[in-house]
Amino acid sequence: MVKKVCIVGAGPGGLASAMLLAKAGLHVTVLERLPQVGGRTSSFRANGFTFDTGPTFFLYPTVLRQIFAACGYDLDRELSLIKLDPQYELIFGAGGRLAATPDLKRMGEAISGLSPDDVAGFARFYEDNRRKLSSFAPFLSSPFLGWRDLCRVDMLKLLPILRPWSSLQSDLSRYFEDPRLQLAFSFQSKYLGMSPFRCPSLFSILSFLEYEYGVFHPVGGCGAVTAAMARIATEMGVDIRTNESVEELCFEGRRPTGVYTNERFYGCDALVINADFARAMHRLVPEKLRRRWSNRKLSNTSYSCSTFMMYLGIRGRYDDVAHHTVYISENYEENLRDIEERHRLSSDPSFYIQNACVTDSTLAPEGSSTIYALFPVSHQHGNIDWSRDCDGFRSLALKQLAKAGLKDLESRITYEKIFTPNDWDTQFELHLGSTFSLTHNLSQLLHLRPRNRFEDLDSVYLVGGGTHPGSGLPVIFESSRISSRLLLQDLGFNPGFIHKGIDLVPMVAEAA
């Protein structure tokens, strides 16, 4: 009899798992509450404009390329990926700009324009992080199911390289004297929803990945990635049910037997949860079945920041504004404290802009373009009432965006949609509106994170940003490989076709 697997959530992790499990011969059903697949990695269309909902760039596509290959598909035939150069422009509130390029010679020249003495530090940073990633990559692709996995001899040998006692910002100060350059190679911690002043130094590999392998724009937006995955999964026999909200998980003891949605019952031999971890636990798993992740434990867990989003369709195009722009406020550390500690809105908030139509004209009607603006803000907290504060923060946001060259923006808006932490909570079912799930501090990494083979239940597996290895598309796809291997092993299948481990040799398409 064919084994049945239900996957709760059609985000990128759930779709990757569906492909791998279907390839192994399982009967896979994906249940998605929303009318479209992709979760936050989806697109929406309005008035002829196409916007990515969440992620707007594709970093290190090697992992997904290998998942496609394991399933008999070629990522580069299914998607059109454009390598960006410059990959983004950094604007420092303290003064100065930096066009970040994967061309290392030009990058050295750009760094020299800000701080000539730091060019040598960039070379040291680059080589040290190549070694760090190469050393740690096998652990990123392995499950951490308990403290014994952490205490392996080969893991302990990595401590001098990983420097877990150091923050990301502190680690960067070993390479760069100019504080602007320290931020240029540490702001990527915001991809995890964390401050570089608190994020573990391990994550210096994020900026290294950008320069070593490039930053890519999928034509049609990142939503095109999950749309292609859903199409392929369907071709492989996966049953994807959108507009079906999971209402109840059924258990015999600690083992799942099926899922009730608003439409019907689906039986299963194993369950994969791709929903927001904290929300899924609260709503779907009775507390009596949660030994470790009780409601009290969940309330004491640290959650990431949220984001204030502006999705704007505008007349014309800003050709002098980069595809990606990051503005780092003059007092960035105070801005981050406002977000993570004080839970208040900053007077000089940092922000990120995607001006994708300078690269991809398919996203807007002729003569128009899209602007996607993201402002990191506190997750939901009593200090901020978005029903009261939204209009004021929108006005401030428009003034901030002018600092990046978006002059006269408000007069050119023909379509506007705003998303606050409340919207992330209610529309995407994210606990506290935390867009990056659990934070990635040392007490919530590796075996201390919810585990790929979920420790509180039998035959339940986790994928997505809330489990190991963490947030961000490459590691979310890696979580799918880890969890799929575990599930197949537990059901008696051979998961040998699933590539194990991050391949650190740049692919031809990425190096071109």
N, C-alpha and C positions, 0 to 999 in steps of 0.2 A: 504494500500500500504506500502511495506517495505521501511523504511527510508534508504537513501544512504549517506555514509560518505566516503570522500576521505582523505587519509593520505599522505602528501607530505614528503617522506623520510622513508627509512626502517632501521633506526638506532634502538638501543634498546628501546628508548621511543616510537617510532612509532609502533614497533612490539608488545610491551606490550599493547599499546592502541588498536591495531587491535584485539588482542586476547579478551580483555575485551568487546569491542564493538560488536564483533561477537557473544560472549556468550549471550549478551543482545538481539540478534535477528536482528541486523542491517546488511545491505549489505555493506561490507567494501572493499574498493579498496586501495591498497598501491602502490604508484608510486615512483620508485627509479631510479635515473639517472645512477647509476653505474651498472655493470653487476652482482654484488653480493649484498646480504643483509648485514646489520650490520653497515654501515657507518664506523666510526673509530673503532668500536668494531667488526671488521671482521678479517679474516685471509687471507693470500695469500700464494701460493705455488710456489716454483721455485727450479729446480734441485733436487727435492726430499725433500726439506726443507719446513717446515711450520712455518710461522711467524705471530704472532699477529700484526695487524697494529697499534693499539693504546693501550688500556688498556691491561695489562698482568696479572692481578690478580683479584680475585672476593672477594670483601669485603661485609660482612653482606648479605648473600643470602636469609635471611628470607623474605624480601619484594618480591623477585621474586618467592620464594616458595609459598607465599600466592596468588600471581597472578595465578600461575599454578593451585593451588588448587581451586581457584574461577572458573577456566575454566574446572575443572574436570580432571586435570593431576597432576602427582607427579613429582616434579623437580628431586628428587633423583633417579627416574627410568629413566628419560630422559637424565640425565647428570651424569658423574662421577666426583665428587669433592674431591680433596685431600687437607686436612688441613696441612699446612706447619709448621714445627717446626725444626729449627728456621724459623720464617716468613720472616726475612731478616737479613742481617748483615750490620751494619753501620761502615764505616771507616771514621775517623775524620782526616782531613788534619792537624789539630793541634796536633795529636797524639792520639793513642788509638783506640780500636775497641769495638763494642758491638753487641753480637748476641741476637737479640730481640726474645724472646720466649713468647708464651701465658701461659707457666707454671710460675705462679707468684712467686713461691719459687725460681726457677732457675733464674728468671728475677731479683729478689732482689739480688741474689748472683752476677749476672753479673754487676748490678749497683754498688754493693759494690766494685767490682774490679776496677772501675773507680773513684768512690767517695763514700767512706763508709758513710759519713755524710748525703748522699742524699737518703739512703734506706727508711727512715721514710717519706721523702717527696713523694716518689713514692706511698706509701700506702695512703697518704692524697690525692694525685692527683687522684688516682683510685676511691676512694670513693666519692670525690667531683664531679667527672665527671659522675659517675653512677647516682648521684642525678640530675646533670644538664641535662643529656640525658633523663632521666625519666620525668623530668619536661617539657622539651621542645618538646619531641616527638609528643604530640598531635598537636602542631603548625606546625611541619614539614609536617604533613599529612593533613593540612587544607589549603584552598585557602586564599590568602591575596589579596582581590580585591579592597582595598582602605584603607585610613588611619584609618577608624573606626575599622577595624580588628586589627590594631596595638594598638589602644588605649583601648582595652578591659581590664577590671579590672584584669582578670586572667593573661593576658599578662604583664601588668605593674608590677604585683607581682613578675615576674620572673627577673626583672632587677638586683637585688642584686646577683642572681645566675649567670646570663648570662654575667654581667659586660661588656656591649657593648662599654663602654668608653676605655677599655683596649685592647691593641694589644695581639695577641697570645703569642709572645715572652715575653712580660711584665707579662702576666698571669702565664706563666711557671716559671718565676723567683721567684714566691711566693712559689714554691715547691722545686726547685732545685738550688743549689748554683753553681754547675759546669756548665759552659756555654755549654759544650758538651751535657750534659743531657737535658738542655733546648732545644737544637736543636733536640735531639733524639725524643722528644715528640711534636715538633712543625714543623718539616720539612714536615709533611703531608699536610701542607697548599699548597705545590706545586701540590698536587692532584687537587687543584682549580686554579693552575696557579698563586699563590700569594706568596709574601714574608711573613714569620711569623712576621716580624717587622711591617707589615702593615695590616695583616689579622686580623679581629675581633676575640676576645678571645673565642667567641662562638664555634669556630671550634676546640677547644681542644678535642671535642667529637670524632674527627676523629681517633686520636691515641688510645683513650679509646676503640672505636669499635674494633680496631685490636686486642687488648689484651683480651677483654671480649668475643668476638665472633670468632676470628681467621681470618687468611688470607688463602684463598683457591686458588688452581690451578685447573681449569677445564681440564680434560684430552682432549688433542687436541687443547688446547688454548682457550682464551676467545671468539674467533670466533665460537667455538663450541656452546657457549651459544646462540648467535643470530641465528645460523643455526638451532638449536633445536626449537627456538621460531618461526622461519619462517615455519618450517615443521609442527608444531602444528597449527599455524594460518591457514595454507593451509588446514589441515585436518578439521578445523572448518568452512571452506568455504570462507576464506579471499582470495581475488584475488590479488596476489602480482605480480606486473609488473616491472621487472628489465629492464635496458637499455631504460627506458622511462624518458626523461628529461621534467620536467614541464616548459612550455614556457610562460604560461599566466594563471592567475586566473580571472575568470569572475564574475562580481558582478551586482546585481540590487540594487542600492543604496549602502548600506554598507554590504549587505548580499551576501555571495558567492552562485553562482548558478552552478558552474562547473569549470573544469580544462582542459586546452588544454596542451597536451604533444606533443612531436615530432611525435607521432603516431596517436592520435585521441583525441576526446573530451569525458570527463566523467562528467556527471551531478551529483550534490550532494545537500543534504539538510544541511550538516554541513561539516566543513573543519578542519582538524588537521594538524598543521605545525610542522614537526619534523626536518626541515632543519635548518642550522645555521641562527640565528635570524636576524642579521644585513644584511647578504647577501640576505635572503629571502625578507626582507622589500625593499631593494634597487631594486631588480630585478623583484619582483612579485606583489608588492602592490603599486599602484599609490600614490604619495605623497599626493595628494588631499584627499585621504581617511585616511591618518594617522594624526590624531589630535595631539596626544602626541608624537609619535615616528617619527617626521619629519626627513628629511635628516640632518638638523642642529643638532637635538637632537642626532641622531646616531653618528655624527662626534664628538660630545662632550662627548660621552659615553666612559667609561674606559674599555679597553679590556685586556685580559690576555696575558701572555707571549706565546711564541711558543716553538717548540722543534726542535733540530737537531737530526735526527735519523740515526742509523747505523744498518742494518739488515744483519747479517753475517752468512754464512754457513762455518763451519771450519772442518778440519781434526781432529779427536780425540775429546777428551772431557776434560774440566777442572774440575775434580772431587773435587778439594780442594777449589773451588769457590762456594759460596752459590747459591741457586736457585734465590734469589733476593739480590742484593748488592747496597747500596747507599753510594756514596762517597761525603762527605760534605767538601768543600774546606776550607783551613785554615782561610781565611778571608771571611766567608760566606756572611756577610752583604755587603761587597764591591762587591762580585760576584753578589748579587741580585740587587744592585744599578746599576751595569753595564747593567743588563737585563731590569729593569723596569724604570729607570730614564735616564741613559746615552745612552742607546740603542747602546751598543758596545759589542764586543766579549771579554770575560775575558781571562786573561793569565793563570788562574788556575780555570777552570770551574768545578762545581759540576756535578755529573752524576749519572745515575741509570743503572744497568745491570740486565737483565734477562738471567740466564743460565739454561733454563728450562729442558734441557735434563738430568740433574742429577736427575730429578723427573719423567719426561715423555719422554720415548724413542721413542714415536710415531712421534715426530716432526722432525726427521732427519734420513737419511739412516744409516745403520749399519756402525759403525766406524767413524761416524761424529756427529756433534752437532750444535746447533744454539746459537748465541749470539745476543741479542737485546740490544743496547746501546742507551740511551736517554740523551741528554744534553739540559737542559732548556736554551733558548736563547730569545732575544728580538723578539717580533712580527715584521712584516715588517716595516722598517724604513730607511730613506735615508742615515743613517750612515753606514749601512751594505749593501753591494752588493754581494749577494750570488754567482753570476756568477764569481765574482772576488775572493771572500773570502772562497769559499767552500773547495778547495784543502788544503789551509793552515790550516783551522780549522779541517779538517779530520786528518792531520798529528798530530796536537796537541791532538786531541781526542784519537788517538792510544797511545800516550805517557801517557795520563791520565789513560787510561784503564789498563796499566801495573801496576799502583798503587794498583789496586784491584786484582792483581794476574794473569792477562791475559798477561803473558810474551810471547814474540815471536808471538804475535797474527797475525801480518800482513803476516808472512810467511805461516800461516796455513789457510788463507782465500781461499775458493774455490768458494764462491758466495758472492756478495756484492751489496747491494742497499742502497743508501743514500737519505734521505728526508730532505729538508730544509723548512723554512717557506713559501718560494715561492711555493713549491710542495703542502703543505697543502692548500694554497690558490687555486691553479689552478686545482688540482686533487680532492680535497674534498670540494671545495667551502666554505672555512672558511675565513671570513672577516679578513684581515690583517694577515692571517695565524695563527690566535689566536686559539690554540688547546683546550682551556678551556672556550671559549666564553666570555661573559661579566665577569669582575672581581666581586669578592664578598665583596666589601667594603660596609660600612654602607649605602651609598647613592644608592646602587644597590642590596639591599636585600629586602625580603618580598614584600610589596606592591609597592616598588620602582623598582622592577625588572619587566620585561614584564610579564604580568599576565596569569595564566592558562586559564581563559576565557579572550581572548585578548581584551583589553579595546578599541582599535581603530576600531574594526569591530564587526559585529553581526555574531553569529554562527561560529566563528573562535576560535580555541583552540590551545594552545601551549604546547608542551612537549619537554623534553630534557634539556640540561645544561643551556640554555639561559633563562629559566623561573624559577619560584619558584618550588621546594626548591633550585635548583642549580646543580652544576656539580658533577660527580661521579656516578657510576652505581646504587647504592642503592637509591639515591635521584632522579635520572632520572626515575627509575621505580616508585618511589613515585609520581613524576609529572604526570605519565601516569594514576595512580589511581585517583589523584585529578581531572585532566582534563576530564577523562572518566566519573566520577560521575557528573561533571557539565554538560557535553554534554548530558548525558542521562536524567538528570533532566529537562534540557531545551527542550528536545524533548518529554517530558511526560512519560519517562520510569522510572521504579523503579530500582535504582542502588544499592539496598540493598545487592546484592550478592558480591559486591566489598568490601573487607575488608578495614575498615577505621582505620588508625593508625598503627604505628610501634609497633609490639609485642616485648617487651623487655625481654621476657623469652627465654633463649637460647633453640633452638630446639635440639632434641636428636642427630641428625646427626651432628650438629655444635659443640656440647659439647663433642662428643666422641673423 
